[in-house]
Amino acid sequence: MRLPEISVILPAYNTEKYIGRAIASALNQSISNIEIIVVDDGSTDNTVSVIQQIQAQDERLKLLINEQNMGVSKTRNRALAAAQGDWIAVLDSDDWYDQKRLEKILWVAKAENADIVADDLHLIRDGENSPWSTLLCQGKAQFSSLKQISPVYFLETDTYGQPGLHLGYSKPLFKKSFLTEHNIWYDPTLRNAGDFWFLLDCLVHKARFCLIPEPYYYYRSRPNSLIRQSSLERLENELATTHNFLEKEVVKDSPPLVRALLNNAKVLTRYRNYYSVVEPLKQKDFRSAVTEAIKYPSFITHLVSRTPGILYRRWRRAIFKTDLWEGIS
């Protein structure tokens, strides 16, 4: 039996309602030489049963089960380690592919000699099937043809709390040999933003990353997904990861990249200080909130600057009924 050309890695956790559609969209691609590796991360609903029923009908679907919940990064790494394809495609268990998605992005990867190819994302509200927008539209992208993405551009357009393309949300196709050569894995210490740092790790190792403006991936935004984490915890983790990246020799050799990372760290620190006060306030822990406000006096300035944005996001959530852009715009 020949090896698959593409391995689709799919982490799953309590998505019995959605995972059938996700798997079907991968199995029904216009190219058939693929495998789908689903890793269930300790689901407590009928997710595994749904997968097994589909698996009985198609041997291209493989199921691995974590004995306990390990988090999305470790779960993706397990799928990545099991993948046999020349290319790695990412799919979340509540999303789905256009039927020609893998064919389209694989063609671009080969034609452009790319290590990574990403497409635009259709944005879907939970409970609906029709997109309300796309990632590039929301990021006000100013290009209509293939664009090569540099690490500095990637960072400058995906800064926490700032408007931009936010390509960390994209679901690219990766050349497996590139990942193997540079020993690139998802950071197991992160429960959020793992895609962002995985992509950046590829880019700092000089991956050729091509972005096409057409959307072939359907991204569902829903409140109860794989990732549950407070804003403060996420910011602390991202700050630590940013400082770790700044210590990489390959990063130190690029002053523009160092400047971009330092700017991100500055923004993350400002938001970290803000949430250090806000989260205790939300929990009615006023003593801790006062202590943090004294420690970070810039909190007041940041609160004032954020007020228009907070009101705007609340208005957007009321109109669009989605929290996809919470914390990133």
C-alpha positions as a Markdown table, in Angstrom:
| # | Residue | x | y | z |
|---|---|---|---|---|
| 1 | Met | 0.0 | 0.0 | 0.0 |
| 2 | Arg | 1.5 | 3.4 | -1.0 |
| 3 | Leu | 2.1 | 6.0 | 1.6 |
| 4 | Pro | -0.3 | 9.0 | 1.7 |
| 5 | Glu | 0.7 | 12.3 | 0.1 |
| 6 | Ile | -1.1 | 14.3 | 2.8 |
| 7 | Ser | -1.7 | 13.6 | 6.4 |
| 8 | Val | -4.6 | 15.5 | 7.9 |
| 9 | Ile | -4.1 | 15.9 | 11.7 |
| 10 | Leu | -7.3 | 16.4 | 13.7 |
| 11 | Pro | -7.4 | 16.9 | 17.5 |
| 12 | Ala | -10.8 | 16.3 | 19.1 |
| 13 | Tyr | -12.4 | 16.9 | 22.4 |
| 14 | Asn | -16.1 | 16.6 | 23.1 |
| 15 | Thr | -17.2 | 17.5 | 19.6 |
| 16 | Glu | -19.7 | 14.7 | 18.9 |
| 17 | Lys | -22.0 | 17.3 | 17.3 |
| 18 | Tyr | -19.4 | 18.5 | 14.8 |
| 19 | Ile | -16.7 | 15.9 | 14.1 |
| 20 | Gly | -18.6 | 13.9 | 11.6 |
| 21 | Arg | -18.8 | 16.8 | 9.2 |
| 22 | Ala | -15.1 | 17.6 | 9.8 |
| 23 | Ile | -14.0 | 14.1 | 9.0 |
| 24 | Ala | -16.3 | 13.7 | 6.0 |
| 25 | Ser | -14.9 | 17.0 | 4.5 |
| 26 | Ala | -11.4 | 15.5 | 4.7 |
| 27 | Leu | -12.4 | 12.0 | 3.4 |
| 28 | Asn | -14.3 | 13.5 | 0.5 |
| 29 | Gln | -11.5 | 15.7 | -0.9 |
| 30 | Ser | -11.0 | 15.8 | -4.7 |
| 31 | Ile | -7.6 | 14.0 | -4.1 |
| 32 | Ser | -7.8 | 10.6 | -2.4 |
| 33 | Asn | -4.2 | 9.8 | -1.5 |
| 34 | Ile | -4.5 | 11.1 | 2.1 |
| 35 | Glu | -4.8 | 9.8 | 5.6 |
| 36 | Ile | -6.8 | 11.4 | 8.5 |
| 37 | Ile | -5.3 | 11.0 | 11.9 |
| 38 | Val | -7.7 | 11.9 | 14.7 |
| 39 | Val | -6.5 | 12.1 | 18.3 |
| 40 | Asp | -9.2 | 12.2 | 20.8 |
| 41 | Asp | -8.1 | 14.1 | 23.9 |
| 42 | Gly | -10.1 | 12.3 | 26.6 |
| 43 | Ser | -13.6 | 13.2 | 25.4 |
| 44 | Thr | -16.4 | 12.4 | 27.8 |
| 45 | Asp | -19.2 | 12.5 | 25.2 |
| 46 | Asn | -19.8 | 10.2 | 22.2 |
| 47 | Thr | -17.0 | 11.7 | 20.0 |
| 48 | Val | -15.0 | 8.5 | 19.9 |
| 49 | Ser | -18.1 | 6.5 | 19.0 |
| 50 | Val | -18.8 | 8.8 | 16.1 |
| 51 | Ile | -15.2 | 8.5 | 14.8 |
| 52 | Gln | -15.3 | 4.7 | 15.1 |
| 53 | Gln | -18.5 | 4.4 | 13.1 |
| 54 | Ile | -16.8 | 6.4 | 10.2 |
| 55 | Gln | -13.6 | 4.5 | 10.6 |
| 56 | Ala | -15.4 | 1.2 | 9.9 |
| 57 | Gln | -16.2 | 2.5 | 6.5 |
| 58 | Asp | -12.9 | 4.0 | 5.4 |
| 59 | Glu | -9.4 | 2.7 | 6.3 |
| 60 | Arg | -7.8 | 6.1 | 5.6 |
| 61 | Leu | -9.2 | 7.3 | 9.0 |
| 62 | Lys | -7.0 | 6.4 | 11.9 |
| 63 | Leu | -7.9 | 7.0 | 15.6 |
| 64 | Leu | -5.6 | 7.5 | 18.6 |
| 65 | Ile | -7.0 | 8.1 | 22.1 |
| 66 | Asn | -5.3 | 10.0 | 24.9 |
| 67 | Glu | -5.9 | 8.3 | 28.2 |
| 68 | Gln | -6.3 | 11.7 | 29.8 |
| 69 | Asn | -6.8 | 15.2 | 28.6 |
| 70 | Met | -3.4 | 16.5 | 27.5 |
| 71 | Gly | -4.3 | 19.8 | 25.7 |
| 72 | Val | -4.4 | 20.7 | 22.1 |
| 73 | Ser | -0.7 | 21.1 | 21.5 |
| 74 | Lys | 0.3 | 17.7 | 22.9 |
| 75 | Thr | -2.6 | 16.2 | 21.1 |
| 76 | Arg | -1.5 | 17.7 | 17.8 |
| 77 | Asn | 2.1 | 16.5 | 18.4 |
| 78 | Arg | 0.9 | 13.0 | 18.9 |
| 79 | Ala | -0.9 | 13.1 | 15.5 |
| 80 | Leu | 2.2 | 14.8 | 13.9 |
| 81 | Ala | 4.4 | 12.0 | 15.2 |
| 82 | Ala | 2.1 | 9.3 | 13.6 |
| 83 | Ala | 1.8 | 11.1 | 10.3 |
| 84 | Gln | 3.2 | 9.3 | 7.2 |
| 85 | Gly | 2.4 | 11.8 | 4.5 |
| 86 | Asp | 4.8 | 14.2 | 2.8 |
| 87 | Trp | 2.6 | 17.1 | 3.8 |
| 88 | Ile | 0.7 | 17.9 | 7.0 |
| 89 | Ala | -2.7 | 19.5 | 6.9 |
| 90 | Val | -4.4 | 20.8 | 10.0 |
| 91 | Leu | -8.1 | 20.5 | 10.7 |
| 92 | Asp | -10.0 | 21.3 | 13.9 |
| 93 | Ser | -12.9 | 19.0 | 14.8 |
| 94 | Asp | -15.6 | 21.6 | 14.6 |
| 95 | Asp | -14.4 | 23.0 | 11.3 |
| 96 | Trp | -14.5 | 21.7 | 7.7 |
| 97 | Tyr | -12.8 | 21.8 | 4.3 |
| 98 | Asp | -14.1 | 22.8 | 0.9 |
| 99 | Gln | -14.0 | 19.7 | -1.3 |
| 100 | Lys | -11.1 | 20.9 | -3.4 |
| 101 | Arg | -9.1 | 22.6 | -0.6 |
| 102 | Leu | -6.2 | 20.1 | -0.3 |
| 103 | Glu | -5.9 | 19.9 | -4.1 |
| 104 | Lys | -5.7 | 23.6 | -4.5 |
| 105 | Ile | -3.2 | 24.3 | -1.7 |
| 106 | Leu | -1.0 | 21.3 | -2.6 |
| 107 | Trp | -0.8 | 22.6 | -6.2 |
| 108 | Val | 0.4 | 26.0 | -4.9 |
| 109 | Ala | 2.9 | 24.3 | -2.6 |
| 110 | Lys | 4.5 | 22.4 | -5.5 |
| 111 | Ala | 4.3 | 25.2 | -8.0 |
| 112 | Glu | 5.9 | 27.7 | -5.6 |
| 113 | Asn | 8.3 | 25.3 | -4.0 |
| 114 | Ala | 6.8 | 26.3 | -0.7 |
| 115 | Asp | 7.3 | 24.9 | 2.8 |
| 116 | Ile | 4.0 | 26.3 | 4.0 |
| 117 | Val | 0.8 | 27.3 | 2.2 |
| 118 | Ala | -2.3 | 28.8 | 3.8 |
| 119 | Asp | -5.6 | 30.0 | 2.4 |
| 120 | Asp | -8.1 | 32.5 | 3.6 |
| 121 | Leu | -10.7 | 31.3 | 6.2 |
| 122 | His | -14.5 | 31.4 | 5.9 |
| 123 | Leu | -15.8 | 32.6 | 9.3 |
| 124 | Ile | -18.9 | 30.8 | 10.6 |
| 125 | Arg | -21.0 | 31.5 | 13.6 |
| 126 | Asp | -21.9 | 28.4 | 15.6 |
| 127 | Gly | -25.2 | 27.0 | 14.5 |
| 128 | Glu | -25.0 | 28.5 | 11.0 |
| 129 | Asn | -23.6 | 27.1 | 7.7 |
| 130 | Ser | -23.1 | 30.3 | 5.7 |
| 131 | Pro | -20.0 | 32.5 | 6.3 |
| 132 | Trp | -20.5 | 36.0 | 7.7 |
| 133 | Ser | -17.0 | 37.1 | 6.6 |
| 134 | Thr | -13.4 | 35.9 | 6.0 |
| 135 | Leu | -10.2 | 36.2 | 7.9 |
| 136 | Leu | -8.6 | 38.4 | 5.2 |
| 137 | Cys | -11.7 | 40.6 | 4.9 |
| 138 | Gln | -11.7 | 41.2 | 8.6 |
| 139 | Gly | -8.0 | 42.0 | 8.5 |
| 140 | Lys | -8.6 | 44.4 | 5.6 |
| 141 | Ala | -6.1 | 42.6 | 3.4 |
| 142 | Gln | -4.9 | 44.7 | 0.5 |
| 143 | Phe | -3.8 | 41.9 | -1.9 |
| 144 | Ser | -5.7 | 39.7 | -4.4 |
| 145 | Ser | -3.0 | 37.2 | -5.5 |
| 146 | Leu | -0.5 | 35.0 | -3.8 |
| 147 | Lys | 1.7 | 36.7 | -1.2 |
| 148 | Gln | 4.8 | 35.4 | 0.5 |
| 149 | Ile | 4.8 | 36.0 | 4.2 |
| 150 | Ser | 8.0 | 37.0 | 6.1 |
| 151 | Pro | 8.4 | 36.4 | 9.9 |
| 152 | Val | 8.5 | 40.2 | 10.5 |
| 153 | Tyr | 5.3 | 40.7 | 8.5 |
| 154 | Phe | 3.7 | 37.8 | 10.3 |
| 155 | Leu | 4.5 | 39.4 | 13.7 |
| 156 | Glu | 3.5 | 42.9 | 12.7 |
| 157 | Thr | 0.1 | 41.8 | 11.4 |
| 158 | Asp | -0.7 | 39.5 | 14.3 |
| 159 | Thr | -0.1 | 41.5 | 17.5 |
| 160 | Tyr | -2.3 | 40.8 | 20.5 |
| 161 | Gly | -5.2 | 43.2 | 20.8 |
| 162 | Gln | -4.4 | 45.1 | 17.6 |
| 163 | Pro | -6.1 | 45.0 | 14.2 |
| 164 | Gly | -4.4 | 43.0 | 11.5 |
| 165 | Leu | -4.5 | 39.8 | 9.4 |
| 166 | His | -3.9 | 37.5 | 12.4 |
| 167 | Leu | -2.5 | 34.7 | 10.3 |
| 168 | Gly | -2.0 | 32.7 | 13.5 |
| 169 | Tyr | -5.6 | 31.6 | 13.0 |
| 170 | Ser | -4.8 | 30.1 | 9.6 |
| 171 | Lys | -4.7 | 26.4 | 9.0 |
| 172 | Pro | -1.8 | 25.8 | 6.7 |
| 173 | Leu | -0.3 | 22.9 | 4.8 |
| 174 | Phe | 3.2 | 22.1 | 6.0 |
| 175 | Lys | 6.0 | 20.2 | 4.2 |
| 176 | Lys | 6.8 | 17.4 | 6.7 |
| 177 | Ser | 10.5 | 17.2 | 5.7 |
| 178 | Phe | 10.9 | 20.8 | 6.7 |
| 179 | Leu | 9.4 | 20.2 | 10.1 |
| 180 | Thr | 11.6 | 17.2 | 10.6 |
| 181 | Glu | 14.8 | 18.9 | 9.5 |
| 182 | His | 14.3 | 21.7 | 12.0 |
| 183 | Asn | 12.7 | 19.6 | 14.8 |
| 184 | Ile | 9.6 | 21.8 | 14.9 |
| 185 | Trp | 6.7 | 20.8 | 17.2 |
| 186 | Tyr | 3.7 | 22.5 | 18.9 |
| 187 | Asp | 4.8 | 24.0 | 22.2 |
| 188 | Pro | 3.3 | 21.7 | 24.8 |
| 189 | Thr | 3.4 | 24.5 | 27.5 |
| 190 | Leu | 0.8 | 26.5 | 25.5 |
| 191 | Arg | -3.0 | 25.9 | 25.7 |
| 192 | Asn | -3.7 | 28.8 | 23.4 |
| 193 | Ala | -2.0 | 30.5 | 20.4 |
| 194 | Gly | -0.1 | 27.2 | 19.6 |
| 195 | Asp | -0.7 | 27.7 | 15.9 |
| 196 | Phe | 0.8 | 31.2 | 16.0 |
| 197 | Trp | 4.0 | 30.0 | 17.6 |
| 198 | Phe | 4.3 | 26.9 | 15.5 |
| 199 | Leu | 4.1 | 29.0 | 12.4 |
| 200 | Leu | 6.6 | 31.6 | 13.7 |
| 201 | Asp | 9.0 | 28.8 | 14.6 |
| 202 | Cys | 8.8 | 27.7 | 10.9 |
| 203 | Leu | 9.3 | 31.2 | 9.7 |
| 204 | Val | 12.3 | 32.0 | 11.8 |
| 205 | His | 13.9 | 28.8 | 10.3 |
| 206 | Lys | 13.4 | 30.5 | 6.9 |
| 207 | Ala | 10.4 | 28.5 | 5.7 |
| 208 | Arg | 8.9 | 29.8 | 2.4 |
| 209 | Phe | 5.3 | 30.6 | 3.5 |
| 210 | Cys | 2.8 | 31.4 | 0.7 |
| 211 | Leu | -0.7 | 32.8 | 1.4 |
| 212 | Ile | -3.4 | 32.6 | -1.2 |
| 213 | Pro | -6.4 | 34.9 | -0.9 |
| 214 | Glu | -9.1 | 32.4 | -1.7 |
| 215 | Pro | -10.9 | 30.8 | 1.3 |
| 216 | Tyr | -11.2 | 27.0 | 1.3 |
| 217 | Tyr | -11.4 | 26.4 | 5.1 |
| 218 | Tyr | -14.5 | 26.9 | 7.1 |
| 219 | Tyr | -13.7 | 28.1 | 10.6 |
| 220 | Arg | -16.4 | 27.8 | 13.2 |
| 221 | Ser | -16.4 | 30.2 | 16.2 |
| 222 | Arg | -18.0 | 28.7 | 19.3 |
| 223 | Pro | -17.8 | 29.4 | 23.0 |
| 224 | Asn | -16.8 | 25.9 | 24.2 |
| 225 | Ser | -13.9 | 24.7 | 22.1 |
| 226 | Leu | -10.7 | 22.8 | 22.7 |
| 227 | Ile | -9.1 | 25.8 | 24.4 |
| 228 | Arg | -10.3 | 27.2 | 27.8 |
| 229 | Gln | -7.9 | 29.7 | 29.3 |
| 230 | Ser | -8.1 | 33.0 | 31.1 |
| 231 | Ser | -6.7 | 36.1 | 29.3 |
| 232 | Leu | -4.1 | 36.6 | 32.1 |
| 233 | Glu | -2.8 | 33.0 | 31.8 |
| 234 | Arg | -2.6 | 33.2 | 28.1 |
| 235 | Leu | -0.7 | 36.5 | 28.2 |
| 236 | Glu | 1.7 | 35.2 | 30.8 |
| 237 | Asn | 2.4 | 32.1 | 28.6 |
| 238 | Glu | 2.8 | 34.2 | 25.5 |
| 239 | Leu | 5.2 | 36.6 | 27.2 |
| 240 | Ala | 7.3 | 33.6 | 28.3 |
| 241 | Thr | 7.3 | 32.2 | 24.8 |
| 242 | Thr | 8.2 | 35.5 | 23.3 |
| 243 | His | 11.3 | 35.8 | 25.6 |
| 244 | Asn | 12.2 | 32.2 | 24.7 |
| 245 | Phe | 12.1 | 33.1 | 21.0 |
| 246 | Leu | 14.3 | 36.1 | 21.6 |
| 247 | Glu | 17.0 | 33.7 | 23.0 |
| 248 | Lys | 17.1 | 31.6 | 19.8 |
| 249 | Glu | 20.3 | 32.2 | 17.8 |
| 250 | Val | 18.5 | 32.2 | 14.5 |
| 251 | Val | 16.4 | 35.1 | 15.9 |
| 252 | Lys | 19.4 | 37.1 | 17.3 |
| 253 | Asp | 20.9 | 37.1 | 13.8 |
| 254 | Ser | 18.0 | 39.2 | 12.5 |
| 255 | Pro | 17.6 | 42.7 | 14.1 |
| 256 | Pro | 14.2 | 43.4 | 12.4 |
| 257 | Leu | 12.9 | 40.2 | 13.8 |
| 258 | Val | 14.2 | 41.1 | 17.3 |
| 259 | Arg | 12.5 | 44.5 | 17.1 |
| 260 | Ala | 9.2 | 42.9 | 16.0 |
| 261 | Leu | 9.3 | 40.4 | 18.9 |
| 262 | Leu | 10.3 | 43.2 | 21.4 |
| 263 | Asn | 7.3 | 45.2 | 20.2 |
| 264 | Asn | 5.0 | 42.2 | 20.7 |
| 265 | Ala | 6.5 | 41.7 | 24.2 |
| 266 | Lys | 5.8 | 45.4 | 25.0 |
| 267 | Val | 2.1 | 45.1 | 23.9 |
| 268 | Leu | 1.7 | 41.7 | 25.7 |
| 269 | Thr | 3.1 | 43.3 | 28.9 |
| 270 | Arg | 0.7 | 46.2 | 28.7 |
| 271 | Tyr | -2.3 | 43.8 | 28.4 |
| 272 | Arg | -0.9 | 41.5 | 31.0 |
| 273 | Asn | -0.7 | 44.4 | 33.5 |
| 274 | Tyr | -4.3 | 45.4 | 32.6 |
| 275 | Tyr | -5.7 | 41.9 | 33.1 |
| 276 | Ser | -3.7 | 41.5 | 36.3 |
| 277 | Val | -6.2 | 44.0 | 37.8 |
| 278 | Val | -9.3 | 43.2 | 35.7 |
| 279 | Glu | -9.5 | 39.5 | 36.4 |
| 280 | Pro | -9.4 | 39.9 | 40.3 |
| 281 | Leu | -12.1 | 42.6 | 39.9 |
| 282 | Lys | -14.3 | 40.2 | 37.9 |
| 283 | Gln | -13.9 | 37.7 | 40.8 |
| 284 | Lys | -14.7 | 40.4 | 43.4 |
| 285 | Asp | -11.2 | 39.9 | 44.8 |
| 286 | Phe | -10.8 | 43.7 | 45.5 |
| 287 | Arg | -7.7 | 43.4 | 47.7 |
| 288 | Ser | -5.7 | 41.6 | 44.9 |
| 289 | Ala | -7.0 | 44.1 | 42.4 |
| 290 | Val | -5.8 | 47.0 | 44.4 |
| 291 | Thr | -2.4 | 45.3 | 45.0 |
| 292 | Glu | -2.0 | 44.7 | 41.3 |
| 293 | Ala | -3.2 | 48.3 | 40.4 |
| 294 | Ile | -0.5 | 49.7 | 42.7 |
| 295 | Lys | 2.1 | 47.4 | 41.2 |
| 296 | Tyr | 1.0 | 48.4 | 37.6 |
| 297 | Pro | 0.0 | 52.1 | 37.7 |
| 298 | Ser | -0.2 | 52.1 | 33.9 |
| 299 | Phe | -3.4 | 50.1 | 34.3 |
| 300 | Ile | -5.5 | 53.3 | 34.5 |
| 301 | Thr | -4.0 | 54.7 | 31.3 |
| 302 | His | -4.5 | 51.4 | 29.5 |
| 303 | Leu | -8.1 | 51.2 | 30.8 |
| 304 | Val | -8.9 | 54.6 | 29.4 |
| 305 | Ser | -7.3 | 53.8 | 26.0 |
| 306 | Arg | -9.2 | 50.5 | 25.8 |
| 307 | Thr | -12.7 | 51.8 | 26.7 |
| 308 | Pro | -13.7 | 52.7 | 23.1 |
| 309 | Gly | -12.5 | 49.3 | 21.9 |
| 310 | Ile | -14.3 | 47.4 | 24.7 |
| 311 | Leu | -17.6 | 49.2 | 23.8 |
| 312 | Tyr | -17.0 | 48.5 | 20.1 |
| 313 | Arg | -16.4 | 44.7 | 20.7 |
| 314 | Arg | -19.5 | 44.5 | 22.8 |
| 315 | Trp | -21.5 | 46.1 | 20.0 |
| 316 | Arg | -19.9 | 43.6 | 17.5 |
| 317 | Arg | -20.8 | 40.6 | 19.7 |
| 318 | Ala | -24.4 | 41.9 | 19.9 |
| 319 | Ile | -24.6 | 42.2 | 16.1 |
| 320 | Phe | -22.5 | 39.3 | 14.9 |
| 321 | Lys | -23.1 | 36.9 | 17.8 |
| 322 | Thr | -19.6 | 35.7 | 17.8 |
| 323 | Asp | -16.5 | 36.1 | 20.0 |
| 324 | Leu | -13.9 | 35.2 | 17.4 |
| 325 | Trp | -12.3 | 38.6 | 17.6 |
| 326 | Glu | -12.3 | 38.8 | 21.4 |
| 327 | Gly | -8.9 | 39.9 | 22.5 |
| 328 | Ile | -7.4 | 40.4 | 19.1 |
| 329 | Ser | -9.1 | 43.6 | 17.8 |
